[in-house]
Amino acid sequence: IPSPTLRPTYSPFEWTSVDDGSPDACHRVVRDISMLPSGEGWAVGERGVILRRSGEEWTRVDSPVDLTLRRVFAIASNDAWALADENYPIGPGEVRARTRLLHWTGPVWTTFSNPESLGFIVDISFLSAKLAWGIAFLDDGSGPVYHLIQWNGTGWSLAAAAPPLAAIRMIAADA
């Protein structure tokens, strides 16, 4: 007799999944993947799913958030970044979007606390562990204002006004 197809089940308290042996038993949508030349890498997706490839195997890694992770960028085996989308209330029935930065520096992913609000980060691109650029926007209710953000190895900062771009890629320190 063939086994039935495994499907998520629902209780009044939460959705749960039957473990089918895959790294993500609930089969959440993966939104982005980033690989290193060594073959190590990361995949991120819905409801905080983070998968790590090491050797020939993908394994699930604990996430500090239960938000959709939209972008991941691997720099080294002990250095990676992910963007998590978050809506937050600003008034009755009104919300704004912002991005939480997650950082991998070894054994666990952590939420990176930046002293300055960067708003909603559209995309990031790293050239090295000490140099990255990104596109972000702040929205105070009168419409989004886009700007470049920069990583200097210790913190992110607002760099300059920018047009409304959907992506950014670094190819050299001056380009």
N, C-alpha and C positions, 0 to 999 in steps of 0.2 A: 504494500500500500504506500503510495507516494506521500511524503510529508506535505502538510499544507504550507502555503506561502506565509511567511512571517509578516505580520502587520502590527503597526502601533495599536495599543489598546487605550481606552479612555476611562478614567475614573472621575468622580465629581471634583477631585482635587487637582489632578494634573494628567497630562499625557505621559505614557511610558511606552517603551519599546521592548520587544522581545529581542534579546541579543542573538544575532545571527553570525557572530564571529567577525564581522567587518569592523574597521576602526570606528565607524559612526553608525551604530545600530539603527538610529532613527532616520538615516539617509537624508540629512539636511543638505540643502543646496550649497555647494562650494562656490564662492564668489571670486576667489583669486588664488594664485599659486606663484611661488617664487622659489627658484632653485639655484643652488650654488654649483660651480664647476665640479665639485667633488661628488655631486649626486644627492647631497643632503638638501632638504628644503622644507617648505611650509605650505599648507593649504588652509584657507580660512573661509568661513561662511556663516550661515544663518544660526541665530540663537547661540552665538559664542563658540561655535565648533572650531577647533584648531587641531589640525593633523600635522604630524612631523614625519618626514621621510629620513631615515637613517639606515645606511646599508641598503638592503633590498626591501625594507619593510616600512609601511605606513602605520603609525600608532597615534592614538588620540592623546592630547595633552590638555590638562585642566586649563580653563580660561577664567580670568578674574571677572569677566562680565558675561551677561546673558543677552547681549546685544548682537545685531548683525555685524559681522566683521566683513568689511567691503574690500580692503586692500591689505596686502602683506608685502614686505620687502626684506629679503634676507641679505645681510651684509657679510656675515661670517657664521660659523657654527654656534658661536656664543653671542651673536648680535643680530637681532631682527626686530622689525617694527610692524605693527598692524594698526589699522584705522577702524574704530567701532563707531557706528552711527547711533546717536541718542537724541530723542526728542525730549524737551523739557518745557514745562508750563510757564507761561509768562503772565497769564491772566485767565479769567473764566473762558473756557473754550478756545484758547489761543496757545499755540505751541511754537517753538523755534527749534531748529536743528543745530546740533553741534557735534563735534567729533571728540571721542576719547582716544588718546594715543596709548597703545599697549607696547611694552618693550620687553624683549627676551634678552637676558644677559647670562643665561646659564640654566639653573635648575627649574625656574618658574617664569611665567609671564606675569608682569605687574602693570598696573595702570600708571602711566607716566604723568606726574603732576607738573604742570607748567605754571609758573607764576603769573603769566599773562594769558588772557583768553585769546585763542587763535580763531575761534568761531568754528565754522564747518570746513574741514579740510577736504578739498576735492581730490587731491593727489599729492604724492610725495615721490621723490627720486633721490637716491643716495649715490654719491661718487665714492665715498669712503665713510668710515665710522665717524669722521670729524667734519664731513661736508655733505650737506643735503639741502635741497630746495623743495618747496611745495607751493601749491595754489590753495588759497582758502578764502572764505568770505565771512563777513560779519553782517548781520541783518538786524537793525534796530526797529524794524517795522516799516521803514520807508523804502525798502528794497535792498538787495545785497550789494555790498561794497567789497570788491575783490582785491586781494593783495598777495604778494609773495611772502612766504615764510622761509626762514633759514635756520638750519641746525649747524652749530659750531663745535659739536662734540660734547657740550655740557648742557645746552638749553636751546629751545626754539624761540625765535623772535620775529616780530613783524618786520619785513624788510622794505617793501615799496608797494605803491599802488600797482595794480595789474588789470589787464582786460579780463573779461569772464572766460577763462580757459577751462577745458575739461580734463586736461592732462599736462604733465610736465615730465621731461626726461633729461638727465644730465649725461653728457658725453665727455666732458673735460672740465677742469676747474674754472676755466674762463668761458665756457660755452654752455 
